[in-house]
Amino acid sequence: MAVSIITTIRRLLIRRVSHYNDQEAVVRRRFIQQLVGLSIPPRSICVITFYRKQYRQITELLIKYNLDVELTTVDSVQGREKEVVILLSTKTDFSPDSAEFLNDYRRLNVAVSRCRHGQFVFGHADSLREVPSWNSLLTWADSINAVVNSNQLAG
């Protein structure tokens, strides 16, 4: 199984109680197009997000670019698998209170255990390192040289 953590720039927009990251969504859309260009069937790809606002924003991009991939939230994906999973962390700033949602080990375990062959995680690595459960994941990813910067992606 291939694993990559793709670190994005720090940019977050907050609307009421949900969050979205427009830069992360655009990078992710381009990345999906690259995977499809490598003959990976769109139906074998699943995008998982933690936040409903990000889900809605990505839905619009998938429709606009005619990308027929599965999109779901981490709370509704349990029990399903796909060949390739793209996980979006979305948030780039954390306070102790706001990190609680992402720091749930069970939720993170579900999010990173849905793929059969390729797991890609998009997020702002420096910010995620401040969240204990994500720091564990990033420390492991560092040990296998699986953390890359989003500007290293082609396209």
N, CA, C and O of each residue as an XYZ file, in Angstrom:
620
protein
N       0.841     -1.177      0.000
C       0.000      0.000      0.000
C       0.886      1.240      0.000
O       1.789      1.360      0.828
N       0.636      2.146     -0.908
C       1.361      3.411     -0.973
C       0.706      4.414     -0.032
O      -0.519      4.493      0.057
N       1.539      5.176      0.665
C       1.033      6.204      1.569
C       1.808      7.483      1.310
O       3.037      7.463      1.231
N       1.108      8.577      1.178
C       1.742      9.890      1.055
C       0.955     10.900      1.867
O      -0.276     10.892      1.872
N       1.681     11.769      2.553
C       1.080     12.902      3.237
C       1.484     14.120      2.414
O       2.672     14.416      2.291
N       0.524     14.816      1.860
C       0.805     15.969      1.027
C       0.481     17.210      1.830
O      -0.676     17.452      2.174
N       1.510     18.002      2.132
C       1.298     19.172      2.970
C       0.926     20.370      2.102
O       1.567     20.642      1.087
N      -0.108     21.071      2.514
C      -0.633     22.202      1.761
C      -0.305     23.500      2.473
O       0.153     23.500      3.616
N      -0.548     24.611      1.782
C      -0.293     25.905      2.408
C      -1.358     26.185      3.457
O      -2.423     25.567      3.471
N      -1.051     27.112      4.317
C      -1.977     27.456      5.400
C      -3.016     28.431      4.872
O      -2.726     29.605      4.642
N      -4.214     27.936      4.686
C      -5.324     28.788      4.250
C      -6.609     28.111      4.661
O      -6.888     26.986      4.246
N      -7.373     28.774      5.455
C      -8.612     28.191      5.964
C      -9.684     29.261      5.992
O      -9.449     30.393      6.413
N     -10.850     28.883      5.541
C     -12.003     29.769      5.609
C     -13.028     29.118      6.525
O     -13.330     27.932      6.389
N     -13.554     29.891      7.447
C     -14.507     29.355      8.421
C     -15.867     29.991      8.178
O     -15.989     31.212      8.080
N     -16.859     29.166      8.084
C     -18.229     29.639      7.938
C     -19.062     28.968      9.020
O     -19.339     27.770      8.962
N     -19.449     29.757      9.996
C     -20.214     29.268     11.142
C     -19.473     28.139     11.840
O     -18.383     28.359     12.369
N     -20.042     26.925     11.855
C     -19.404     25.841     12.600
C     -18.650     24.867     11.710
O     -18.015     23.946     12.223
N     -18.699     25.039     10.396
C     -17.988     24.136      9.509
C     -16.802     24.862      8.886
O     -16.680     26.082      8.999
N     -15.938     24.111      8.235
C     -14.703     24.663      7.695
C     -14.499     24.183      6.272
O     -14.994     23.128      5.874
N     -13.757     24.980      5.512
C     -13.296     24.512      4.216
C     -11.986     25.197      3.881
O     -11.657     26.251      4.424
N     -11.254     24.580      2.983
C      -9.948     25.059      2.576
C      -9.939     25.022      1.058
O      -9.798     23.956      0.458
N     -10.089     26.187      0.435
C     -10.218     26.217     -1.017
C      -8.948     25.785     -1.735
O      -9.031     25.143     -2.782
N      -7.778     26.116     -1.205
C      -6.528     25.712     -1.845
C      -6.386     24.200     -1.808
O      -5.978     23.590     -2.796
N      -6.716     23.600     -0.691
C      -6.648     22.146     -0.571
C      -7.596     21.483     -1.574
O      -7.248     20.474     -2.186
N      -8.775     22.043     -1.739
C      -9.753     21.475     -2.669
C      -9.252     21.532     -4.106
O      -9.434     20.572     -4.856
N      -8.628     22.631     -4.503
C      -8.118     22.756     -5.873
C      -6.957     21.792     -6.103
O      -6.908     21.126     -7.137
N      -6.022     21.708     -5.155
C      -4.895     20.776     -5.285
C      -5.417     19.352     -5.376
O      -4.924     18.558     -6.178
N      -6.398     19.027     -4.569
C      -6.976     17.691     -4.573
C      -7.640     17.393     -5.908
O      -7.491     16.287     -6.427
N      -8.367     18.343     -6.478
C      -9.013     18.138     -7.779
C      -7.968     17.849     -8.849
O      -8.139     16.926     -9.645
N      -6.900     18.617     -8.877
C      -5.825     18.376     -9.852
C      -5.200     17.001     -9.633
O      -4.877     16.296    -10.589
N      -5.037     16.633     -8.381
C      -4.441     15.338     -8.054
C      -5.322     14.196     -8.562
O      -4.812     13.221     -9.112
N      -6.616     14.307     -8.386
C      -7.539     13.285     -8.899
C      -7.416     13.198    -10.417
O      -7.397     12.102    -10.977
N      -7.334     14.344    -11.081
C      -7.177     14.329    -12.533
C      -5.878     13.622    -12.935
O      -5.842     12.917    -13.943
N      -4.815     13.809    -12.151
C      -3.552     13.116    -12.429
C      -3.712     11.606    -12.252
O      -3.218     10.833    -13.072
N      -4.393     11.185    -11.196
C      -4.608      9.755    -10.975
C      -5.401      9.147    -12.121
O      -5.058      8.073    -12.616
N      -6.455      9.826    -12.544
C      -7.271      9.341    -13.660
C      -6.415      9.285    -14.930
O      -6.558      8.364    -15.735
N      -5.532     10.264    -15.108
C      -4.616     10.273    -16.247
C      -3.644      9.106    -16.237
O      -3.085      8.749    -17.274
N      -3.440      8.511    -15.069
C      -2.574      7.329    -14.933
C      -3.377      6.040    -15.059
O      -2.907      4.968    -14.680
N      -4.578      6.149    -15.589
C      -5.480      5.007    -15.828
C      -6.056      4.402    -14.558
O      -6.430      3.229    -14.544
N      -6.132      5.180    -13.504
C      -6.825      4.728    -12.297
C      -8.294      5.094    -12.481
O      -8.622      6.273    -12.616
N      -9.174      4.109    -12.487
C     -10.593      4.398    -12.722
C     -11.163      5.322    -11.638
O     -10.945      5.087    -10.450
N     -11.885      6.361    -12.037
C     -12.455      7.289    -11.048
C     -13.295      6.584     -9.989
O     -13.286      6.987     -8.826
N     -14.015      5.545    -10.373
C     -14.878      4.821     -9.421
C     -14.080      4.086     -8.340
O     -14.653      3.645     -7.344
N     -12.760      3.949     -8.529
C     -11.940      3.268     -7.525
C     -11.330      4.255     -6.530
O     -10.559      3.863     -5.653
N     -11.680      5.540     -6.669
C     -11.129      6.602     -5.822
C     -12.210      7.119     -4.875
O     -13.353      7.344     -5.273
N     -11.825      7.299     -3.626
C     -12.730      7.884     -2.630
C     -12.037      9.081     -1.983
O     -10.870      9.000     -1.600
N     -12.750     10.172     -1.866
C     -12.264     11.355     -1.164
C     -13.025     11.438      0.153
O     -14.256     11.415      0.175
N     -12.279     11.534      1.248
C     -12.879     11.625      2.580
C     -12.527     12.982      3.178
O     -11.370     13.400      3.162
N     -13.525     13.650      3.697
C     -13.300     14.924      4.369
C     -13.941     14.881      5.758
O     -14.858     14.099      6.008
N     -13.452     15.714      6.635
C     -13.984     15.779      7.994
C     -15.150     16.760      8.117
O     -15.963     16.646      9.034
N     -15.233     17.719      7.202
C     -16.160     18.838      7.384
C     -17.191     18.931      6.267
O     -16.863     18.758      5.093
N     -18.436     19.204      6.638
C     -19.535     19.294      5.666
C     -19.340     20.436      4.663
O     -19.670     20.288      3.487
N     -18.816     21.553      5.112
C     -18.590     22.677      4.196
C     -17.566     22.279      3.128
O     -17.741     22.600      1.952
N     -16.516     21.592      3.528
C     -15.522     21.111      2.557
C     -16.175     20.092      1.625
O     -15.895     20.081      0.426
N     -17.029     19.252      2.158
C     -17.763     18.270      1.354
C     -18.576     18.978      0.265
O     -18.546     18.576     -0.898
N     -19.293     20.022      0.647
C     -20.118     20.752     -0.324
C     -19.261     21.433     -1.388
O     -19.601     21.425     -2.571
N     -18.149     22.020     -0.957
C     -17.268     22.694     -1.910
C     -16.673     21.691     -2.904
O     -16.597     21.975     -4.100
N     -16.260     20.546     -2.423
C     -15.667     19.534     -3.298
C     -16.719     18.940     -4.225
O     -16.422     18.634     -5.379
N     -17.931     18.775     -3.738
C     -19.015     18.294     -4.601
C     -19.149     19.196     -5.823
O     -19.284     18.710     -6.946
N     -19.111     20.503     -5.606
C     -19.198     21.452     -6.724
C     -18.048     21.267     -7.707
O     -18.262     21.293     -8.919
N     -16.830     21.080     -7.198
C     -15.672     20.882     -8.080
C     -15.774     19.572     -8.858
O     -15.447     19.526    -10.044
N     -16.224     18.515     -8.198
C     -16.349     17.223     -8.878
C     -17.359     17.311    -10.019
O     -17.138     16.754    -11.094
N     -18.452     18.003     -9.784
C     -19.461     18.180    -10.835
C     -18.897     19.046    -11.961
O     -19.026     18.704    -13.136
N     -18.278     20.154    -11.602
C     -17.734     21.087    -12.597
C     -16.719     20.406    -13.516
O     -16.705     20.662    -14.720
N     -15.878     19.548    -12.960
C     -14.823     18.902    -13.744
C     -15.179     17.469    -14.144
O     -14.327     16.724    -14.629
N     -16.427     17.093    -13.941
C     -16.929     15.779    -14.351
C     -16.048     14.632    -13.829
O     -15.652     13.742    -14.581
N     -15.759     14.677    -12.543
C     -14.945     13.639    -11.902
C     -15.866     12.729    -11.095
O     -16.423     13.136    -10.075
N     -16.014     11.516    -11.558
C     -16.959     10.566    -10.966
C     -16.286      9.726     -9.882
O     -16.146      8.511    -10.018
N     -15.871     10.395     -8.803
C     -15.261      9.694     -7.675
C     -16.225      9.746     -6.498
O     -17.100     10.610     -6.437
N     -16.057      8.818     -5.569
C     -16.892      8.837     -4.368
C     -16.391      9.923     -3.429
O     -15.185     10.084     -3.242
N     -17.304     10.653     -2.851
C     -16.994     11.676     -1.864
C     -17.823     11.383     -0.629
O     -19.028     11.148     -0.720
N     -17.177     11.396      0.521
C     -17.884     11.087      1.756
C     -17.229     11.819      2.918
O     -16.138     12.374      2.784
N     -17.900     11.813      4.046
C     -17.301     12.352      5.265
C     -16.764     11.190      6.089
O     -17.185     10.046      5.920
N     -15.844     11.495      6.969
C     -15.231     10.445      7.783
C     -16.275      9.745      8.654
O     -16.132      8.563      8.968
N     -17.309     10.464      9.037
C     -18.323      9.864      9.901
C     -19.290      8.956      9.159
O     -20.081      8.258      9.793
N     -19.248      8.947      7.832
C     -20.159      8.072      7.080
C     -19.441      7.027      6.232
O     -20.090      6.328      5.453
N     -18.133      6.902      6.361
C     -17.374      5.987      5.498
C     -17.088      4.635      6.155
O     -16.661      3.707      5.469
N     -17.308      4.504      7.436
C     -16.950      3.277      8.142
C     -17.566      2.057      7.472
O     -18.745      2.053      7.118
N     -16.747      1.018      7.304
C     -17.215     -0.229      6.719
C     -17.026     -0.322      5.217
O     -17.259     -1.383      4.640
N     -16.610      0.759      4.566
C     -16.395      0.736      3.119
C     -14.917      0.902      2.807
O     -14.169      1.489      3.588
N     -14.500      0.376      1.652
C     -13.119      0.511      1.188
C     -13.108      0.901     -0.278
O     -14.074      0.671     -1.005
N     -12.000      1.496     -0.702
C     -11.746      1.819     -2.109
C     -10.283      1.503     -2.396
O      -9.473      1.363     -1.480
N      -9.961      1.393     -3.670
C      -8.569      1.134     -4.057
C      -7.663      2.288     -3.629
O      -6.581      2.072     -3.084
N      -8.116      3.507     -3.881
C      -7.344      4.710     -3.570
C      -8.208      5.634     -2.719
O      -9.369      5.885     -3.045
N      -7.637      6.137     -1.629
C      -8.356      7.061     -0.746
C      -7.545      8.343     -0.601
O      -6.337      8.318     -0.365
N      -8.240      9.449     -0.748
C      -7.651     10.769     -0.545
C      -8.355     11.379      0.664
O      -9.563     11.616      0.635
N      -7.597     11.626      1.714
C      -8.142     12.178      2.958
C      -7.770     13.650      3.056
O      -6.609     14.017      2.875
N      -8.749     14.485      3.340
C      -8.529     15.923      3.477
C      -8.704     16.335      4.931
O      -9.767     16.127      5.515
N      -7.668     16.915      5.513
C      -7.775     17.354      6.909
C      -8.425     18.730      7.015
O      -9.059     19.028      8.028
N      -8.284     19.564      6.008
C      -8.939     20.865      5.856
C      -8.378     21.954      6.765
O      -7.960     22.997      6.263
N      -8.354     21.755      8.065
C      -7.968     22.827      8.991
C      -6.465     23.071      8.988
O      -5.666     22.154      8.792
N      -6.099     24.343      9.212
C      -4.687     24.713      9.255
C      -4.308     25.446     10.537
O      -3.129     25.723     10.760
N      -5.264     25.757     11.361
C      -5.007     26.412     12.650
C      -5.792     25.686     13.725
O      -6.960     25.345     13.537
N      -5.143     25.454     14.845
C      -5.806     24.715     15.908
C      -5.624     25.402     17.243
O      -4.537     25.869     17.584
N      -6.708     25.454     17.986
C      -6.645     25.805     19.395
C      -6.927     24.491     20.122
O      -7.406     23.546     19.496
N      -6.648     24.403     21.405
C      -6.939     23.146     22.106
C      -8.381     22.690     21.933
O      -8.637     21.492     21.811
N      -9.325     23.623     21.922
C     -10.731     23.253     21.761
C     -11.048     22.794     20.346
O     -11.776     21.818     20.161
N     -10.507     23.491     19.339
C     -10.858     23.167     17.959
C     -10.175     21.897     17.465
O     -10.628     21.302     16.486
N      -9.107     21.472     18.109
C      -8.391     20.271     17.673
C      -9.075     18.992     18.141
O      -8.774     17.911     17.635
N      -9.982     19.099     19.091
C     -10.607     17.913     19.681
C     -11.273     17.025     18.634
O     -11.144     15.803     18.692
N     -11.977     17.618     17.685
C     -12.676     16.862     16.641
C     -11.694     16.035     15.806
O     -11.946     14.860     15.537
N     -10.578     16.643     15.396
C      -9.588     15.926     14.588
C      -8.710     15.005     15.420
O      -8.082     14.098     14.874
N      -8.652     15.217     16.721
C      -7.778     14.425     17.577
C      -8.423     13.126     18.048
O      -7.856     12.441     18.900
N      -9.549     12.783     17.537
C     -10.224     11.541     17.895
C      -9.531     10.384     17.166
O      -9.651     10.253     15.948
N      -8.808      9.547     17.917
C      -8.055      8.433     17.319
C      -8.966      7.486     16.544
O      -8.574      6.966     15.499
N     -10.164      7.262     17.042
C     -11.090      6.357     16.336
C     -11.484      6.926     14.982
O     -11.506      6.209     13.981
N     -11.789      8.198     14.955
C     -12.161      8.863     13.703
C     -10.979      8.827     12.718
O     -11.169      8.536     11.537
N      -9.772      9.119     13.198
C      -8.596      9.082     12.329
C      -8.323      7.664     11.843
O      -7.967      7.472     10.681
N      -8.483      6.674     12.708
C      -8.288      5.279     12.315
C      -9.237      4.890     11.187
O      -8.823      4.257     10.216
N     -10.496      5.265     11.310
C     -11.461      4.989     10.239
C     -11.003      5.671      8.951
O     -11.030      5.065      7.880
N     -10.587      6.919      9.056
C     -10.215      7.699      7.872
C      -9.014      7.120      7.133
O      -8.966      7.169      5.904
N      -8.050      6.577      7.859
C      -6.828      6.091      7.196
C      -6.829      4.585      6.956
O      -5.815      4.028      6.536
N      -7.933      3.930      7.214
C      -7.963      2.474      7.004
C      -8.998      2.059      5.959
O      -9.480      0.927      5.985
N      -9.339      2.951      5.054
C     -10.354      2.663      4.033
C      -9.761      2.267      2.686
O     -10.504      1.874      1.786
N      -8.441      2.359      2.524
C      -7.852      2.106      1.204
C      -7.300      0.687      1.096
O      -6.881      0.081      2.082
N      -7.315      0.183     -0.130
C      -6.713     -1.123     -0.414
C      -5.288     -0.971     -0.936
O      -4.424     -1.789     -0.620
N      -5.033      0.070     -1.734
C      -3.726      0.175     -2.390
C      -3.025      1.518     -2.234
O      -1.794      1.547     -2.235
N      -3.733      2.615     -2.102
C      -3.076      3.917     -2.032
C      -3.809      4.880     -1.128
O      -5.005      5.114     -1.297
N      -3.094      5.439     -0.168
C      -3.663      6.408      0.779
C      -2.909      7.714      0.615
O      -1.683      7.749      0.728
N      -3.636      8.785      0.348
C      -3.044     10.106      0.235
C      -3.766     11.022      1.211
O      -4.995     11.077      1.235
N      -2.993     11.735      2.013
C      -3.563     12.627      3.018
C      -3.120     14.045      2.689
O      -1.924     14.318      2.590
N      -4.077     14.944      2.520
C      -3.775     16.344      2.261
C      -4.012     17.135      3.532
O      -5.068     17.022      4.154
N      -3.027     17.939      3.919
C      -3.185     18.766      5.097
C      -1.961     19.613      5.336
O      -0.920     19.396      4.717
N      -2.073     20.561      6.214
C      -0.957     21.420      6.589
C      -0.187     20.701      7.696
O      -0.588     20.713      8.860
N       0.932     20.073      7.309
C       1.657     19.177      8.216
C       2.083     19.863      9.509
O       1.922     19.294     10.589
N       2.620     21.071      9.416
C       3.082     21.742     10.635
C       1.944     21.960     11.624
O       2.134     21.808     12.830
N       0.772     22.311     11.127
C      -0.380     22.489     12.015
C      -0.854     21.155     12.572
O      -1.163     21.047     13.759
N      -0.910     20.137     11.715
C      -1.395     18.825     12.157
C      -0.478     18.193     13.204
O      -0.934     17.403     14.030
N       0.801     18.533     13.174
C       1.740     17.989     14.173
C       1.380     18.441     15.591
O       1.830     17.840     16.566
N       0.585     19.483     15.706
C       0.169     19.969     17.022
C      -1.011     19.193     17.585
O      -1.404     19.401     18.733
N      -1.571     18.306     16.786
C      -2.688     17.463     17.208
C      -2.109     16.072     17.475
O      -1.619     15.436     16.541
N      -2.149     15.573     18.725
C      -1.446     14.335     19.075
C      -1.682     13.145     18.144
O      -0.719     12.494     17.740
N      -2.921     12.845     17.797
C      -3.160     11.675     16.945
C      -2.548     11.873     15.560
O      -1.995     10.934     14.989
N      -2.641     13.073     15.023
C      -2.062     13.354     13.707
C      -0.545     13.398     13.782
O       0.129     13.001     12.831
N       0.004     13.870     14.890
C       1.455     13.881     15.038
C       2.010     12.461     14.952
O       3.062     12.239     14.352
N       1.311     11.508     15.547
C       1.746     10.104     15.456
C       1.766      9.637     14.007
O       2.721      8.992     13.573
N       0.723      9.957     13.264
C       0.654      9.580     11.852
C       1.776     10.240     11.055
O       2.426      9.585     10.240
N       2.003     11.522     11.283
C       3.041     12.242     10.547
C       4.443     11.773     10.917
O       5.321     11.715     10.055
N       4.664     11.439     12.178
C       5.965     10.912     12.589
C       6.253      9.610     11.859
O       7.364      9.398     11.371
N       5.255      8.740     11.785
C       5.412      7.491     11.031
C       5.653      7.784      9.554
O       6.545      7.191      8.948
N       4.868      8.693      8.964
C       5.028      9.025      7.542
C       6.411      9.613      7.265
O       7.016      9.323      6.233
N       6.911     10.439      8.187
C       8.277     10.964      8.049
C       9.295      9.831      8.007
O      10.254      9.874      7.237
N       9.080      8.818      8.840
C      10.050      7.716      8.938
C      10.147      6.896      7.656
O      11.145      6.209      7.434
N       9.124      6.962      6.817
C       9.172      6.231      5.540
C       9.244      7.206      4.354
O       8.967      6.838      3.212
N       9.621      8.457      4.652
C       9.769      9.492      3.617
C       8.513      9.667      2.774
O       8.593      9.780      1.551
N       7.370      9.690      3.418
C       6.094      9.778      2.708
C       5.436     11.149      2.823
O       4.286     11.312      2.418
N       6.144     12.139      3.369
C       5.586     13.484      3.471
C       6.176     14.326      2.341
O       7.393     14.475      2.239
N       5.306     14.872      1.498
C       5.755     15.709      0.385
C       4.990     17.026      0.407
O       3.898     17.115      0.968
N       5.569     18.033     -0.203
C       4.926     19.330     -0.297
C       4.021     19.353     -1.515
O       4.369     18.784     -2.550
N       2.873     19.996     -1.414
C       1.923     20.005     -2.533
C       2.517     20.646     -3.778
O       2.096     20.324     -4.889
N       3.485     21.547     -3.622
C       4.087     22.153     -4.809
C       5.019     21.184     -5.538
O       5.508     21.503     -6.621
N       5.270     20.008     -4.961
C       6.061     18.973     -5.628
C       5.207     18.108     -6.551
O       5.739     17.303     -7.316
N       3.888     18.268     -6.483
C       3.003     17.496     -7.346
C       3.009     18.110     -8.734
O       2.998     19.333     -8.876
N       3.027     17.274     -9.748
C       2.990     17.773    -11.125
C       1.657     18.449    -11.387
O       0.653     18.126    -10.753
N       1.650     19.382    -12.317
C       0.397     20.020    -12.724
C       0.090     21.186    -11.888
O      -0.931     21.842    -12.094
